[in-house]
Amino acid sequence: MNLQTSITTSAEINTAANQAARELGELLLHTPEYEVFLKALNAVNNDLEVKNISAEIHTHQNTLRWSPTNSSELEAELTRLETELEGIQAVQEYRLAEEATCRLFAEVDSIISQETGVPFATNAKRSGCGCSG
């Protein structure tokens, strides 16, 4: 049965599109890239050293935002902390997994864009019409 000839109403088209989107989402959940990403995310979120350095970074960012004094020293310390954070193995593994997942999603976006004839991800973003997101 051909999908195009079996769907006749707008409601049926929307229902079929929603079902296809759910199925695509389910497929993406089970890709190796996304599974590695979730494991890396969990590792970063549960790493005590990452939590401590992130808290220090947040404190320094707030201090810089609200206190203009000694900003060069604070900026230098912030840079040092950010470098230290990026040097942690769990963070490095997370960054690699994030890049792989982004590449996968970009490939999916490219395929959908080619099939629809419009840039899909660009047009799938929420607008500024007051919608949350």
PyMOL commands that set and color helices and strands:
alter all, ss='L'
color gray80, all
select helices_A, chain A and resi 3-6+10-29+32-45+48-66+71-86+89-116+120-124
alter helices_A, ss='H'
color red, helices_A
deselect
rebuild
show_as cartoon
